[in-house]
Amino acid sequence: MGIAVVGGHGKTGRAVCSALADCGVDARPLGRADWPDLASAVVGCEAAYVIAPNLHPDEPAYVASVLAALGSAGVERVVYHSVASPYAPAMPHHVGKAVSEDLVRRSGLGWTILQPGAYLQNLDLTGPVDLPYSPDVRFGFLDLTDLGRAAAVVLTEPGHGGATYELASRVATVRELADEAGVPVRRVDDPGTHAWLSAMFAYYDDHGLPVGTRVLDALVERR
């Protein structure tokens, strides 16, 4: 019996698959090529980790399709990869994850929801950092390795059914991280490449994305 990782070929999926492999679990990464017959692709899996494509235009519809495939294939448990602060109306893609969380909770499957903070790996600290929001607001940053370890825990250990966990490895501002790396940081204009990203930058500018670290510590220290 293996564990399917839907969206398993991206950086998030690779981190989850790697952590499962470290636990001796057969991880089955699934991507776009598997989508036309996802139900067949997950047959024989006891659980699935579900990651929607970044900025999907209709994440609830995507998640509903995955849940239907899991149910028809006899998969009993699902772990949904959401986001920290999904109930933030100012950020449309976060709200899409909040709606998707509701679908997961009402799916009839055993479920767990992970709400990760901003990835540390999304910041390139090898040179000057340009930000379209304030470098002085606080974030709960999550290391992808820690995400993988937490995902492996909830996928392979009992006691996580019906749980929703916010995850962060550390709390910091971007300026603090840049100072540690010895690189400068500056505020730049929003490039305006996507309306949802612009909304996110505006939210970050006012509020950051604070996430506590104690939940992650509790999850990974039990291994």
Disulfide bonds with the S-S distance in Angstrom:
none
